[in-house]
Amino acid sequence: MIATSQQAVMIKSSGSLIMEERSHVATLWGHQATVSSIDWNPDGTRLISGGNWDGLVILWDMNTYEQIHSIYIGNPWSVAFSPDGERVAIGSQSGLFVIPSTLEVGES
């Protein structure tokens, strides 16, 4: 699976994501199994990844290549940012979830 932004190409690898930016390569560690879906936010600074085997949805900072936040959804099949980047849609076996793009749900 490949997702692109204006700055980079993302290649899904088993259990990790590899980010190639011209001559730079960064591996994003966080998923415990295969990643099933990825998407860039509109300005290319954030990446969302979903792993249907580990049940995790992870938000990544693509300037630092670090995790910003993660949540457990349970079998996320697909993830996508809204066109304005304010929300994330997550499709899973349990249904469709639309949550803030920070992935902070039910927290105060």
HUQUIBEL-V156597 format. One line per field, one symbol per residue. phi: phi as a letter, one per 30 degrees, with the letter a starting at -180 (. if undefined). psi: psi as a letter, one per 40 degrees, with the letter a starting at -180 (. if undefined). Layout:
phi: ???
psi: ???
//
This chain:
phi: .bbbbdcabccdbdibccccbhccbbcccldcaedcabacdecicbbcbbcddciccbcccddcicdcabbccjhddbbaddecidbbcbcbddkccbbeddidcicb
psi: hhhiaddihhhhiheiihhhgbehhhhhhdieahhdiiiiideeeihhihhedeeihhhihedefihdiiihdhfhdiihiideedihhhhideahhhiieeehhei.
//
